[in-house]
Amino acid sequence: MRANGKKTPELYGVAPVGISRYFALYFTQIGWLLLGLYLLMHAYWPSTCRPDGVLKAYTCSAMLAEGETTWVEPALMTWLWTTPFLLVLEVMRRFKKQERR
């Protein structure tokens, strides 16, 4: 017990996010997007598939790892396929916050 007789609040793993964690989260997200931009600018797309839009990039991404490639093409394919999952997780986190209020 505390000196004033009040117990500390039970948070059960849910604590307010400090300002440093808030900025770290968004700096990480910006870094993730910059990584994707770098990979998109430096990737070599196969001649059989040149994407001109987002959906075409996802259909062509399976061909990025074919043949002799640098590390950029498999990294771009991984980035393209993990980004939607990360976006869904972020949206779910936002909605979960609103339910608790």
N, CA and C atoms as a LAMMPS dump frame, in Angstrom:
ITEM: TIMESTEP
0
ITEM: NUMBER OF ATOMS
303
ITEM: BOX BOUNDS ff ff ff
-5.0000000000000000e+02 5.0000000000000000e+02
-5.0000000000000000e+02 5.0000000000000000e+02
-5.0000000000000000e+02 5.0000000000000000e+02
ITEM: ATOMS id mol type element x y z
1 1 1 N 0.836 -1.179 0
2 1 2 C 0 0 0
3 1 3 C 0.879 1.239 0
4 2 1 N 0.347 2.258 -0.596
5 2 2 C 1.063 3.521 -0.647
6 2 3 C 0.892 4.269 0.667
7 3 1 N 1.676 5.307 0.829
8 3 2 C 1.67 6.066 2.076
9 3 3 C 0.318 6.724 2.341
10 4 1 N -0.393 7.118 1.278
11 4 2 C -1.675 7.79 1.493
12 4 3 C -2.839 6.802 1.6
13 5 1 N -2.557 5.523 1.582
14 5 2 C -3.583 4.512 1.773
15 5 3 C -4.285 4.064 0.503
16 6 1 N -3.963 4.657 -0.639
17 6 2 C -4.605 4.264 -1.893
18 6 3 C -3.727 3.251 -2.613
19 7 1 N -4.371 2.294 -3.222
20 7 2 C -3.643 1.324 -4.04
21 7 3 C -3.33 1.94 -5.393
22 8 1 N -2.309 1.425 -6.023
23 8 2 C -2.013 1.874 -7.379
24 8 3 C -3.052 1.278 -8.313
25 9 1 N -3.417 1.977 -9.358
26 9 2 C -4.425 1.457 -10.27
27 9 3 C -3.92 0.206 -10.987
28 10 1 N -4.8 -0.751 -11.147
29 10 2 C -4.464 -1.981 -11.859
30 10 3 C -4.682 -1.751 -13.35
31 11 1 N -3.617 -1.809 -14.125
32 11 2 C -3.725 -1.532 -15.546
33 11 3 C -3.748 -2.809 -16.379
34 12 1 N -3.241 -3.9 -15.853
35 12 2 C -3.214 -5.187 -16.551
36 12 3 C -2.623 -5.081 -17.952
37 13 1 N -1.486 -4.456 -18.061
38 13 2 C -0.775 -4.396 -19.332
39 13 3 C -1.211 -3.287 -20.258
40 14 1 N -2.153 -2.484 -19.86
41 14 2 C -2.59 -1.379 -20.696
42 14 3 C -2.185 -0.088 -19.988
43 15 1 N -1.151 0.523 -20.487
44 15 2 C -0.657 1.751 -19.882
45 15 3 C -0.672 2.868 -20.924
46 16 1 N -0.767 4.093 -20.479
47 16 2 C -0.7 5.201 -21.431
48 16 3 C 0.639 5.195 -22.164
49 17 1 N 0.604 5.511 -23.434
50 17 2 C 1.818 5.517 -24.239
51 17 3 C 2.521 6.855 -24.033
52 18 1 N 3.776 6.778 -23.647
53 18 2 C 4.563 7.987 -23.438
54 18 3 C 4.875 8.667 -24.755
55 19 1 N 5.265 9.916 -24.687
56 19 2 C 5.531 10.702 -25.886
57 19 3 C 6.678 10.1 -26.697
58 20 1 N 7.681 9.53 -26.03
59 20 2 C 8.804 8.943 -26.77
60 20 3 C 8.368 7.705 -27.539
61 21 1 N 7.499 6.906 -26.946
62 21 2 C 6.997 5.722 -27.663
63 21 3 C 6.096 6.119 -28.818
64 22 1 N 5.333 7.176 -28.627
65 22 2 C 4.456 7.678 -29.679
66 22 3 C 5.28 8.084 -30.897
67 23 1 N 6.346 8.884 -30.667
68 23 2 C 7.191 9.294 -31.774
69 23 3 C 7.966 8.121 -32.362
70 24 1 N 8.401 7.191 -31.535
71 24 2 C 9.127 6.015 -32.036
72 24 3 C 8.237 5.199 -32.966
73 25 1 N 6.973 5.057 -32.616
74 25 2 C 6.037 4.308 -33.456
75 25 3 C 5.896 4.959 -34.824
76 26 1 N 5.695 6.263 -34.846
77 26 2 C 5.485 6.935 -36.123
78 26 3 C 6.771 7.107 -36.916
79 27 1 N 7.902 7.279 -36.252
80 27 2 C 9.178 7.302 -36.972
81 27 3 C 9.455 5.948 -37.621
82 28 1 N 9.094 4.881 -36.931
83 28 2 C 9.27 3.545 -37.497
84 28 3 C 8.374 3.357 -38.715
85 29 1 N 7.144 3.824 -38.634
86 29 2 C 6.243 3.715 -39.776
87 29 3 C 6.749 4.525 -40.962
88 30 1 N 7.259 5.717 -40.704
89 30 2 C 7.827 6.534 -41.785
90 30 3 C 9.048 5.836 -42.37
91 31 1 N 9.88 5.246 -41.521
92 31 2 C 11.035 4.497 -42.003
93 31 3 C 10.638 3.313 -42.869
94 32 1 N 9.554 2.634 -42.495
95 32 2 C 9.069 1.497 -43.276
96 32 3 C 8.636 1.958 -44.671
97 33 1 N 7.933 3.085 -44.729
98 33 2 C 7.492 3.614 -46.024
99 33 3 C 8.678 4.092 -46.864
100 34 1 N 9.667 4.701 -46.221
101 34 2 C 10.86 5.121 -46.96
102 34 3 C 11.648 3.922 -47.485
103 35 1 N 11.692 2.846 -46.702
104 35 2 C 12.334 1.62 -47.176
105 35 3 C 11.633 1.1 -48.423
106 36 1 N 10.314 1.076 -48.402
107 36 2 C 9.557 0.629 -49.571
108 36 3 C 9.796 1.51 -50.779
109 37 1 N 9.869 2.819 -50.571
110 37 2 C 10.145 3.738 -51.671
111 37 3 C 11.536 3.481 -52.252
112 38 1 N 12.518 3.274 -51.382
113 38 2 C 13.873 2.962 -51.837
114 38 3 C 13.88 1.668 -52.66
115 39 1 N 13.208 0.643 -52.139
116 39 2 C 13.188 -0.64 -52.848
117 39 3 C 12.483 -0.515 -54.189
118 40 1 N 11.373 0.232 -54.229
119 40 2 C 10.661 0.424 -55.498
120 40 3 C 11.52 1.157 -56.522
121 41 1 N 12.32 2.113 -56.073
122 41 2 C 13.143 2.887 -56.998
123 41 3 C 14.341 2.101 -57.52
124 42 1 N 14.821 1.123 -56.736
125 42 2 C 16.037 0.411 -57.118
126 42 3 C 15.808 -1.031 -57.59
127 43 1 N 14.58 -1.473 -57.585
128 43 2 C 14.304 -2.854 -57.998
129 43 3 C 14.306 -2.967 -59.527
130 44 1 N 14.736 -4.111 -59.988
131 44 2 C 14.705 -4.418 -61.419
132 44 3 C 13.52 -5.341 -61.671
133 45 1 N 12.518 -4.839 -62.359
134 45 2 C 11.343 -5.644 -62.679
135 45 3 C 11.631 -6.467 -63.924
136 46 1 N 11.168 -7.695 -63.98
137 46 2 C 11.384 -8.518 -65.173
138 46 3 C 10.726 -7.878 -66.394
139 47 1 N 11.29 -8.14 -67.562
140 47 2 C 10.765 -7.52 -68.789
141 47 3 C 9.365 -8.02 -69.138
142 48 1 N 8.981 -9.184 -68.603
143 48 2 C 7.65 -9.713 -68.901
144 48 3 C 6.552 -9.027 -68.108
145 49 1 N 6.925 -8.287 -67.094
146 49 2 C 5.917 -7.656 -66.255
147 49 3 C 6.432 -6.324 -65.721
148 50 1 N 5.912 -5.255 -66.27
149 50 2 C 6.262 -3.9 -65.813
150 50 3 C 5.019 -3.279 -65.181
151 51 1 N 4.991 -3.15 -63.862
152 51 2 C 3.781 -2.642 -63.212
153 51 3 C 3.565 -1.154 -63.469
154 52 1 N 2.299 -0.797 -63.668
155 52 2 C 1.954 0.612 -63.841
156 52 3 C 0.936 1.063 -62.794
157 53 1 N 0.673 0.218 -61.829
158 53 2 C -0.246 0.556 -60.748
159 53 3 C -0.003 -0.357 -59.556
160 54 1 N -0.743 -0.108 -58.491
161 54 2 C -0.546 -0.879 -57.258
162 54 3 C -0.948 -2.339 -57.446
163 55 1 N -2.099 -2.575 -58.034
164 55 2 C -2.55 -3.96 -58.226
165 55 3 C -1.626 -4.721 -59.167
166 56 1 N -1.163 -4.058 -60.2
167 56 2 C -0.24 -4.709 -61.128
168 56 3 C 1.096 -5.013 -60.437
169 57 1 N 1.51 -4.167 -59.508
170 57 2 C 2.751 -4.419 -58.77
171 57 3 C 2.627 -5.683 -57.927
172 58 1 N 1.445 -5.9 -57.338
173 58 2 C 1.264 -7.116 -56.535
174 58 3 C 1.223 -8.361 -57.414
175 59 1 N 0.625 -8.269 -58.589
176 59 2 C 0.601 -9.446 -59.46
177 59 3 C 1.987 -9.727 -60.038
178 60 1 N 2.765 -8.686 -60.268
179 60 2 C 4.114 -8.875 -60.81
180 60 3 C 5.144 -9.223 -59.731
181 61 1 N 4.812 -8.998 -58.471
182 61 2 C 5.803 -9.179 -57.414
183 61 3 C 6.261 -10.628 -57.272
184 62 1 N 5.443 -11.585 -57.681
185 62 2 C 5.855 -12.988 -57.602
186 62 3 C 7.036 -13.273 -58.526
187 63 1 N 7.196 -12.472 -59.574
188 63 2 C 8.297 -12.676 -60.521
189 63 3 C 9.582 -11.967 -60.096
190 64 1 N 9.523 -11.186 -59.028
191 64 2 C 10.713 -10.442 -58.623
192 64 3 C 11.858 -11.344 -58.19
193 65 1 N 11.568 -12.453 -57.569
194 65 2 C 12.624 -13.323 -57.052
195 65 3 C 13.121 -14.33 -58.084
196 66 1 N 12.543 -14.32 -59.274
197 66 2 C 12.971 -15.267 -60.309
198 66 3 C 14.275 -14.804 -60.951
199 67 1 N 15.079 -15.757 -61.343
200 67 2 C 16.318 -15.443 -62.041
201 67 3 C 17.389 -14.897 -61.11
202 68 1 N 18.399 -14.316 -61.718
203 68 2 C 19.501 -13.747 -60.948
204 68 3 C 19.112 -12.337 -60.522
205 69 1 N 18.963 -12.169 -59.239
206 69 2 C 18.548 -10.871 -58.723
207 69 3 C 19.499 -10.422 -57.623
208 70 1 N 19.409 -9.161 -57.282
209 70 2 C 20.133 -8.655 -56.123
210 70 3 C 19.228 -8.835 -54.902
211 71 1 N 19.643 -8.353 -53.769
212 71 2 C 18.839 -8.468 -52.557
213 71 3 C 17.605 -7.564 -52.616
214 72 1 N 17.606 -6.575 -53.499
215 72 2 C 16.529 -5.586 -53.535
216 72 3 C 15.208 -6.216 -53.976
217 73 1 N 15.231 -7.072 -54.974
218 73 2 C 13.991 -7.627 -55.511
219 73 3 C 13.274 -8.538 -54.512
220 74 1 N 13.963 -9.508 -53.88
221 74 2 C 13.259 -10.295 -52.852
222 74 3 C 12.813 -9.447 -51.659
223 75 1 N 13.599 -8.433 -51.308
224 75 2 C 13.203 -7.544 -50.204
225 75 3 C 11.955 -6.758 -50.575
226 76 1 N 11.864 -6.315 -51.821
227 76 2 C 10.676 -5.589 -52.267
228 76 3 C 9.451 -6.5 -52.256
229 77 1 N 9.627 -7.724 -52.695
230 77 2 C 8.506 -8.666 -52.677
231 77 3 C 8.029 -8.885 -51.239
232 78 1 N 8.963 -9.057 -50.316
233 78 2 C 8.604 -9.226 -48.908
234 78 3 C 7.923 -7.973 -48.382
235 79 1 N 8.446 -6.812 -48.721
236 79 2 C 7.859 -5.546 -48.271
237 79 3 C 6.435 -5.394 -48.806
238 80 1 N 6.25 -5.712 -50.083
239 80 2 C 4.918 -5.568 -50.682
240 80 3 C 3.882 -6.46 -50.006
241 81 1 N 4.289 -7.671 -49.633
242 81 2 C 3.313 -8.611 -49.074
243 81 3 C 3.143 -8.485 -47.566
244 82 1 N 4.051 -7.824 -46.871
245 82 2 C 3.858 -7.638 -45.431
246 82 3 C 3.18 -6.309 -45.099
247 83 1 N 3.279 -5.336 -45.973
248 83 2 C 2.694 -4.017 -45.706
249 83 3 C 1.185 -4.07 -45.489
250 84 1 N 0.393 -4.8 -46.283
251 84 2 C -1.048 -4.853 -45.999
252 84 3 C -1.364 -5.434 -44.622
253 85 1 N -0.603 -6.419 -44.192
254 85 2 C -0.827 -6.999 -42.868
255 85 3 C -0.522 -5.98 -41.772
256 86 1 N 0.556 -5.214 -41.952
257 86 2 C 0.893 -4.19 -40.969
258 86 3 C -0.169 -3.096 -40.92
259 87 1 N -0.718 -2.752 -42.078
260 87 2 C -1.794 -1.751 -42.109
261 87 3 C -3.041 -2.252 -41.395
262 88 1 N -3.383 -3.506 -41.618
263 88 2 C -4.553 -4.087 -40.941
264 88 3 C -4.336 -4.109 -39.431
265 89 1 N -3.14 -4.467 -38.988
266 89 2 C -2.847 -4.473 -37.557
267 89 3 C -2.96 -3.07 -36.956
268 90 1 N -2.496 -2.062 -37.679
269 90 2 C -2.594 -0.684 -37.189
270 90 3 C -4.049 -0.232 -37.106
271 91 1 N -4.851 -0.573 -38.098
272 91 2 C -6.275 -0.21 -38.073
273 91 3 C -6.981 -0.934 -36.931
274 92 1 N -6.671 -2.201 -36.736
275 92 2 C -7.276 -2.949 -35.631
276 92 3 C -6.891 -2.339 -34.285
277 93 1 N -5.663 -1.881 -34.157
278 93 2 C -5.213 -1.251 -32.92
279 93 3 C -5.992 0.032 -32.669
280 94 1 N -6.253 0.792 -33.731
281 94 2 C -7.013 2.042 -33.591
282 94 3 C -8.446 1.767 -33.141
283 95 1 N -9.093 0.769 -33.765
284 95 2 C -10.476 0.472 -33.404
285 95 3 C -10.566 -0.119 -32.004
286 96 1 N -9.573 -0.879 -31.617
287 96 2 C -9.569 -1.472 -30.285
288 96 3 C -9.454 -0.376 -29.219
289 97 1 N -8.681 0.676 -29.513
290 97 2 C -8.56 1.809 -28.614
291 97 3 C -9.908 2.501 -28.424
292 98 1 N -10.654 2.66 -29.513
293 98 2 C -11.928 3.358 -29.442
294 98 3 C -12.963 2.545 -28.661
295 99 1 N -12.893 1.222 -28.702
296 99 2 C -13.829 0.38 -27.959
297 99 3 C -13.629 0.522 -26.465
298 100 1 N -12.395 0.722 -26.006
299 100 2 C -12.084 0.805 -24.586
300 100 3 C -12.54 2.12 -23.962
301 101 1 N -12.744 3.132 -24.757
302 101 2 C -13.11 4.442 -24.207
303 101 3 C -14.511 4.482 -23.71
